[in-house]
């Protein structure tokens, strides 16, 4: 049964609701059940349209003997996330952050098996990739742990993050151009190649945020822009430890038919993928994390090589502990080999780093830019 407390109570004022007596304390600015510990959360003075007030404090000010379902607003300055709501789960004996919607049920561990293809959302207690196990990350995989994560084996992305751009016709070749790469995350997409003589500039569009990188652009009748690397995101309450390998590299631009008689400039490479490891505890990488951009394809029978894909986006973030980046590779992909300036080539995809330009009359193709490796800035997931 719902009920309203007085809008402007005085210290020591009492009310009786369904036979239960509550007393107001101006020091705590809260109602307490007489004879019991803890505060009752009243509505604000608007009584019906405002917000409830919850206890606020640091980690050290959490209740000494919390019970299931307690909610508080944590203002501890050690959090890289800033202030946040948290709930106590007695089955786990932990305070869990609400903003990541970690399940509060007691879940089993998830142990990855050799050859497994990981997809979609995985909710578990502890996420475990044993040594000697190799598994594939399909497109984008999110793992939410009420415990921690240990990656001693290998997680490898399948380069299906974004499909390559559709081919552009080469008949007649001097009216053709390479489309731009696609941009997400911290980088801008590569400029698409232009035909000879130069036409209007074709510029890729960069994005301010994102979870998946961009594909490279095609510029050949049998070519496909490289697909971006996949993304894996792990959110845990306890520490995340990587001793194995995580590889989310972008795909290379590809000319499928090199027997084709016409000039084919190279498609651009796909961007590197994303690796986001976020924990309330420490995040430690003593293995290797790769999110390199794919190389631009070399030309066929003349033309330009494709632009390289931009490097990926890697964040190892500890909200209350220490993050150790270790060995992380987010290199941009190389540009493809060029023979002439007859036709423009495809630009590279982008994510953490900018995609390389496709070749055009104003200049040859360029490599992709280096991506991002950071201990902060992970997207919410």
N, C-alpha and C positions, 0 to 999 in steps of 0.2 A: 504494500500500500504506500503510495507517495504522500509526502507531507512537506510543508514549508516551515522553516524556522523564522523567528522574528527578524526583520530586516536590519534593525539597529539594536542588538542586544547589549546589556550592561554586564560588567564583570560579576560572576556568581549567579546570574539569572538562570532559572531552571524552567524547563518545559517537560511535560509528560506526554509521551506518544505511545499509544497502545500499551499503557501500563509500564513503560520504560522511562526513567527519569534521565534527562540530559542537563548538564551544567555548562555555561559558557565561560571561557577564560579569555580576557583581553590580552594576556601575555602570549597565548598561543594563537589568538584570533581563530579559535575553533571550539566546537561543541564536543564534549566528552561524555560518554555514558558513565553515570555515577556508579562507582564501585568497580570499574573496569579500566584497563590501560588502553591507550590509543585514542585518536581523535575521530570524530564523526565529521564528514565533509558536507557542509551545507551548500545550498545554492547561494549565489551572490545576491546583492541587494535588489537586483531586478526580479528575483524570485522565479521568473519563468523564461527569460530570453537571454540570460547572460552565460556565465561559465562557472563550473565548480572549481573550488580552490583545493589543491592537494598539497601535502607536506613537501617542503623544499629543503635541500641540504646537500652536503658533500658525501663522499663515500664513507668517511669516518662517522657520519651522523646517521647512517642507516640504523634501523631498529636492531637492538642486540639480539632479540629472539623473534625474527620475522615469521609471519604465518602466510599460508597460501593465498595468493590474490592481492596482497598489499601493493599499492601503486604510489609512487612518489616521483618528484621532479628532481633529477640529479643535476647539480650545478658544479660538480667537481672540475677544477681547471685542468686536470690531467687529461681529460677527454679531448681527442682531436676533432670530435664531432660537435663540441660545444654542449650546451644544456640539452637535456633529453628526458623523456618519460621512461620509467622502467617499472617492471612488475616482478614480484617474487614468485617463483615456482618451487613449491616445497618438494616435489618429486625429484627435482634436480639440485635442490639446495643452492639456487643461484638467483641473482637478480638479472633479468633479461630485458634488453632494450626493446621498446615497443615499435620504434620507427622502421625496424627491419622485419617486423611481423614473424619473428622466429616462433615456430610452434611450441606451445607450452606443454604438450603431451610428452610422456616419457617414450622416446623413440629408440629403435635398435640402431646399432652401428651399420654403416654401409661399407662393405669391403669390395673393392673393384676386382673383377676377375680378368685374366689374360684374354685379350681379343675383344673385350666388351666394347660396345658402342654406347656412350653416354648421351642421353637426350633430355631436354626439358628441365624440369625442376626436381631436385633430389632433396628430401628432408630427412635428417638422420641425427643420431647422437654424435658419433665420431665418423668422419670420412677418411677411409684408409685406402691408399694405393700401395700394395706391398712391393718390395724390391723384386725385380725380375718380371713384373707385370707391365704390359703395354696396352693402353686403352685409347679409343678414339673419342674426341669431343666433337659432336655433331652440331654444327651451326653455332648455337649458343646454349651453354649449360650453366644453370645456377644451382649452387649447393648451399643449403642452410643447415648449420650444425648447432645443436644445443651443447655440444662438447667442442672438440677440436678437429683438426685435419692434419694428416701425415701423408706426404707424398714421397715415397721412397722409390717408386717405379717411374713410368713414363706416361704422360698425357700428351697426345698429339692431335692437333686440330686437322679437320679434313678439307680445309680450303673451300668450304661451301658457304662462307659467310655472306657473300653477295655474288650472284651469278654474273658472269662476264657480259659486257655490252654486246648488243646484236651487231653483226657485221655490217659494214657500209659497202655499197656497190662500188666497183672500180670501172664502170663503163659509162661515160668516158672517164679515165683516171684523173684528168685535170679539173674535173668538177667535184672531186671527192675530198673529204676531210676526215680526220680522226676526231671522234667525239671526246669530250673531257672525261677524266676520271671522276669518281664520286667522292665527296668529302664528308667525314664525320669526325667527332672527337676534336683533337687539338690542331689538326692540319687542314689546309685547303687543298682541293683537288688540283691535279696537274692540268695545264692548258692543253687542249686538244690540238693536234697538228692541223695545218692549213695547206691547201693545195698550192701548186705553183702555176701561174703567178699568185701572189698572196691575196687572200680574201679577208673578210671581216674576221676578227679574232673570235675564237671559240673558247670561252673560259669556264673552267669547272667551278662549282659552287661549294665552298667550305661550310662546315656546320660548327655551331658553338658547343654542342655536346652530342654524345651518342654512345652506343653500346657495341656496334658492329662497324668495321671499317668499310671503305669503298673499293669497288672493283676498278680495274683498268679499262680503258676504252679500246675498242677495236678500230682498225683502219684498213683492214684487208678483207677481200671477198671470202676468204676461207679462214679468217682469223677470229679469235675470241679474246677479249680482255681478261687478264688474270683475275681470279676470284680472291676476295679478301680472306685473311686467316679467320679461323673461328674465335670465339670468345668463351673463356671459362671464368666464372665468378664464384668465389667461396666466401661465405659469411659465417663466422664462428664466434662462440663465446670464449672458448679456451684457445691456447696457442695454435698457430698454424706453422708447420715445419716442412720445408722442402729440402730433401737430400737427393732427389732424383732429377728428372727433366720434365719441363713443360714447354712444348713447342707449338706456337700458334702462328706459323709463318704464312705469308701471302703467296698466292700462286703466280707463276710466270705467264705472261701473255703468250699466246700460241697461234702460229700459222699451221693449220691442220694439213693443208695440201700444198706441199712444196714442189709439186709437178705442174702447178697452175702456170700457164704461159705468161700471164700479165704481171706487171710490177705489183708487189705487195709490201707496203710498209708495215712495220711491226706493231702489234697491239701493245698497250701499256701493261705493266705489272700490277697485281693487286696489292692492297695495303697489308701490312702486318696486322695480326689480330689483337685481341685484348686479353689481359690476365689481371684480374682484380681479386686480391686476397685481403680480406678485412677481418680483424679480430679484436675483441676486448683485451685479449692477452697479447703476448709477443708474436710477431710474424718474422720468421727466420728463413732465409734462403741460403743454404750451403751447397745447393746443386746448381742447375742451369735453367734459366728461363729465356726462351727465344720468341720474339715476335717481329721477325724481319720482313721487310717488304719484298715482293716478288720482282724479279728482273723483267725489264722490257724485252720483247722479242726482237731478234735481228730481222732485217728486211729480206725480201726474196726477189731476185731479178732487178734490184735497184730500189730506190726509195730510202726512207729513214727507218732507223730502229725505234722501238717504242720507249716511252718514258718509264723510269723505274717507279715502283710503288713506294709510298711513304712507310716509314717504320711504324710499328704498332704502339699500343698504349698499355703500359704495365704499372700497376699501383700495388704496393705492399703497405698496408695501413694498419697500425695498431692504435686503438682508441685510448687505451690506458697503459700500454707498455712500450716496448721498443720494436721498431721495424728495421730489419737488416736486409738490404737489397741484394748483396752478393753479386754473382755473375748474371747479368741481364744483357741480352743483345736485342737492340731495336734498330738495326741498321736499315737504311733505305736501299731499295733494289737498284741494280745497275741499269743504265740505259742500253738499248740494243744496238748492234752494229749497223752502221749506215753506209750506203754506197753513193747515193745521189740525192738531189733535191727535187725529184720529179713529183713527189706526192707526200703530203703530211702524214704523220703517224699518230698513234693513240697516246694520250696522257696517262700517267699512273694514278692509281687510287690513293686515297689519303685516310689517315686515322690520327695516330699520334703525331706523325710528321707529314709534311706536304708531299703530294705526288709529283714526280718529275714531269716536265713539259714534254709533249710530243714534238717530233721534229717538224719544222715548218720553214718557209722561205727566210724568215728572220733569224733562224739559227737551228742548230742540231738539237736532238733530244737531250734531256738531262736526267741524272739519277734522282731517285727519291731522297727526301730529307730524313735525317735521323728522327726516330720517334721519341716517346716520353717514358722515362722510368722514374717513379716518384714514390715518396712515402705518404702522400696525401692526395686528395682530390678524387677518390673513387666515387663513381655514381651510386645513387641509392638503388638497392636491389633487394 
